[in-house]
Amino acid sequence: MAKNKAYSVAKGVAAGVAIGAATYMASNAMNNKGKIMKKNAGKALKAVGSIIQTFQS
C-alpha cells in the first residue's frame, strides 16, 4: 500500500515538474528563439520520462 502511495506521489511530482517547465518555457518564449525552445522542451520531457521510468521500476 505504501509503495502505491509513493508511486502516486512520484507521478504527481513528475507531472508538476513537467507542467512547471512547460509554463516557464512558454512565459519566456518571447525571449528565446523557437529552435532553442524546442531543444529545451525536449530535454525537459526526456528528464520527466526518465524520472517516471525510475519510479515504475
N, CA, C and O atoms as a DFTB+ gen file, in Angstrom:
228 C
 N C O
     1  1       0.824      -1.196       0.000
     2  2       0.000       0.000       0.000
     3  2       0.869       1.261       0.000
     4  3       0.587       2.221      -0.717
     5  1       1.927       1.243       0.813
     6  2       2.800       2.411       0.875
     7  2       3.518       2.620      -0.444
     8  3       3.772       3.754      -0.850
     9  1       3.849       1.507      -1.121
    10  2       4.530       1.614      -2.410
    11  2       3.633       2.286      -3.439
    12  3       4.096       3.114      -4.223
    13  1       2.335       1.930      -3.439
    14  2       1.395       2.555      -4.370
    15  2       1.237       4.040      -4.081
    16  3       1.145       4.849      -5.005
    17  1       1.204       4.398      -2.809
    18  2       1.077       5.804      -2.450
    19  2       2.326       6.581      -2.866
    20  3       2.228       7.695      -3.382
    21  1       3.491       5.991      -2.642
    22  2       4.736       6.645      -3.030
    23  2       4.791       6.806      -4.541
    24  3       5.249       7.834      -5.039
    25  1       4.330       5.807      -5.270
    26  2       4.310       5.871      -6.730
    27  2       3.374       6.987      -7.193
    28  3       3.710       7.737      -8.109
    29  1       2.208       7.100      -6.570
    30  2       1.270       8.155      -6.933
    31  2       1.849       9.537      -6.649
    32  3       1.688      10.463      -7.444
    33  1       2.515       9.664      -5.525
    34  2       3.142      10.943      -5.178
    35  2       4.234      11.273      -6.187
    36  3       4.346      12.415      -6.635
    37  1       5.038      10.274      -6.545
    38  2       6.117      10.498      -7.506
    39  2       5.560      10.913      -8.868
    40  3       6.112      11.797      -9.522
    41  1       4.474      10.281      -9.291
    42  2       3.855      10.654     -10.561
    43  2       3.336      12.086     -10.498
    44  3       3.473      12.838     -11.462
    45  1       2.749      12.464      -9.381
    46  2       2.248      13.823      -9.221
    47  2       3.358      14.857      -9.255
    48  3       3.219      15.918      -9.863
    49  1       4.454      14.538      -8.602
    50  2       5.609      15.443      -8.599
    51  2       6.171      15.581     -10.005
    52  3       6.481      16.686     -10.450
    53  1       6.303      14.453     -10.707
    54  2       6.832      14.490     -12.075
    55  2       5.919      15.299     -12.992
    56  3       6.396      16.078     -13.818
    57  1       4.610      15.116     -12.845
    58  2       3.665      15.891     -13.648
    59  2       3.779      17.377     -13.325
    60  3       3.737      18.215     -14.226
    61  1       3.921      17.701     -12.054
    62  2       4.078      19.096     -11.648
    63  2       5.335      19.724     -12.222
    64  3       5.326      20.878     -12.652
    65  1       6.416      18.955     -12.226
    66  2       7.673      19.446     -12.790
    67  2       7.509      19.692     -14.284
    68  3       7.964      20.710     -14.804
    69  1       6.854      18.753     -14.976
    70  2       6.660      18.903     -16.420
    71  2       5.807      20.125     -16.732
    72  3       6.127      20.891     -17.641
    73  1       4.736      20.311     -15.993
    74  2       3.860      21.459     -16.219
    75  2       4.585      22.755     -15.879
    76  3       4.458      23.747     -16.597
    77  1       5.342      22.750     -14.791
    78  2       6.110      23.938     -14.412
    79  2       7.148      24.306     -15.458
    80  3       7.327      25.479     -15.783
    81  1       7.835      23.291     -15.985
    82  2       8.842      23.548     -17.013
    83  2       8.200      24.096     -18.278
    84  3       8.721      25.024     -18.896
    85  1       7.065      23.517     -18.659
    86  2       6.366      23.989     -19.856
    87  2       5.872      25.421     -19.671
    88  3       5.971      26.236     -20.588
    89  1       5.348      25.724     -18.507
    90  2       4.863      27.082     -18.226
    91  2       6.012      28.079     -18.238
    92  3       5.886      29.174     -18.785
    93  1       7.120      27.701     -17.641
    94  2       8.300      28.567     -17.620
    95  2       8.785      28.848     -19.035
    96  3       9.079      29.990     -19.389
    97  1       8.864      27.800     -19.833
    98  2       9.333      27.976     -21.208
    99  2       8.363      28.822     -22.025
   100  3       8.782      29.653     -22.831
   101  1       7.076      28.609     -21.817
   102  2       6.089      29.391     -22.547
   103  2       6.146      30.862     -22.143
   104  3       5.976      31.741     -22.988
   105  1       6.383      31.137     -20.866
   106  2       6.442      32.527     -20.412
   107  2       7.686      33.237     -20.939
   108  3       7.688      34.458     -21.097
   109  1       8.735      32.475     -21.210
   110  2       9.965      33.067     -21.725
   111  2      10.102      32.905     -23.232
   112  3      11.172      33.156     -23.786
   113  1       9.041      32.490     -23.897
   114  2       9.098      32.242     -25.339
   115  2       9.447      33.510     -26.117
   116  3      10.074      33.440     -27.173
   117  1       9.051      34.641     -25.607
   118  2       9.328      35.890     -26.306
   119  2      10.835      36.158     -26.358
   120  3      11.325      36.779     -27.301
   121  1      11.565      35.690     -25.349
   122  2      12.997      35.945     -25.274
   123  2      13.829      34.862     -25.964
   124  3      14.981      35.100     -26.326
   125  1      13.255      33.689     -26.144
   126  2      14.004      32.572     -26.723
   127  2      13.649      32.398     -28.192
   128  3      12.550      32.739     -28.629
   129  1      14.579      31.872     -28.926
   130  2      14.302      31.524     -30.314
   131  2      13.607      30.177     -30.320
   132  3      13.805      29.365     -29.416
   133  1      12.779      29.934     -31.352
   134  2      11.987      28.721     -31.422
   135  2      12.788      27.442     -31.371
   136  3      12.381      26.481     -30.717
   137  1      13.921      27.414     -32.049
   138  2      14.739      26.205     -32.089
   139  2      15.293      25.869     -30.711
   140  3      15.301      24.705     -30.311
   141  1      15.751      26.868     -29.992
   142  2      16.296      26.654     -28.653
   143  2      15.192      26.195     -27.711
   144  3      15.413      25.331     -26.863
   145  1      14.003      26.775     -27.858
   146  2      12.883      26.390     -27.003
   147  2      12.500      24.935     -27.231
   148  3      12.237      24.208     -26.272
   149  1      12.466      24.498     -28.493
   150  2      12.141      23.109     -28.791
   151  2      13.176      22.171     -28.180
   152  3      12.829      21.122     -27.639
   153  1      14.439      22.551     -28.268
   154  2      15.518      21.734     -27.724
   155  2      15.376      21.601     -26.204
   156  3      15.505      20.504     -25.661
   157  1      15.114      22.705     -25.530
   158  2      14.949      22.684     -24.085
   159  2      13.711      21.899     -23.673
   160  3      13.741      21.178     -22.676
   161  1      12.632      22.028     -24.422
   162  2      11.410      21.289     -24.118
   163  2      11.658      19.792     -24.274
   164  3      11.186      18.994     -23.463
   165  1      12.390      19.414     -25.301
   166  2      12.722      18.009     -25.495
   167  2      13.548      17.465     -24.344
   168  3      13.318      16.345     -23.888
   169  1      14.501      18.241     -23.873
   170  2      15.324      17.822     -22.738
   171  2      14.470      17.662     -21.482
   172  3      14.643      16.708     -20.724
   173  1      13.556      18.597     -21.267
   174  2      12.694      18.528     -20.085
   175  2      11.797      17.301     -20.136
   176  3      11.621      16.623     -19.124
   177  1      11.229      17.006     -21.298
   178  2      10.370      15.839     -21.420
   179  2      11.154      14.544     -21.233
   180  3      10.653      13.601     -20.621
   181  1      12.365      14.491     -21.750
   182  2      13.201      13.298     -21.552
   183  2      13.517      13.110     -20.070
   184  3      13.509      11.985     -19.571
   185  1      13.794      14.201     -19.371
   186  2      14.104      14.115     -17.947
   187  2      12.900      13.611     -17.160
   188  3      13.046      12.763     -16.279
   189  1      11.715      14.122     -17.468
   190  2      10.499      13.677     -16.779
   191  2      10.242      12.213     -17.085
   192  3       9.875      11.449     -16.192
   193  1      10.430      11.810     -18.344
   194  2      10.249      10.409     -18.706
   195  2      11.207       9.509     -17.942
   196  3      10.833       8.418     -17.510
   197  1      12.425       9.960     -17.779
   198  2      13.421       9.199     -17.026
   199  2      13.011       9.064     -15.565
   200  3      13.169       7.996     -14.974
   201  1      12.495      10.122     -14.986
   202  2      12.042      10.085     -13.590
   203  2      10.897       9.101     -13.435
   204  3      10.882       8.307     -12.495
   205  1       9.942       9.147     -14.347
   206  2       8.787       8.245     -14.271
   207  2       9.237       6.797     -14.422
   208  3       8.770       5.926     -13.688
   209  1      10.137       6.530     -15.361
   210  2      10.635       5.163     -15.533
   211  2      11.367       4.673     -14.299
   212  3      11.280       3.494     -13.956
   213  1      12.084       5.557     -13.631
   214  2      12.806       5.177     -12.425
   215  2      11.829       4.743     -11.338
   216  3      12.077       3.760     -10.640
   217  1      10.731       5.460     -11.190
   218  2       9.770       5.121     -10.160
   219  2       8.922       3.910     -10.531
   220  3       8.413       3.222      -9.646
   221  1       8.763       3.640     -11.821
   222  2       7.983       2.496     -12.239
   223  2       8.745       1.189     -12.038
   224  3       8.133       0.140     -11.838
   225  1      10.054       1.245     -12.089
   226  2      10.833       0.004     -11.965
   227  2      11.155      -0.339     -10.530
   228  3      11.804      -1.353     -10.268
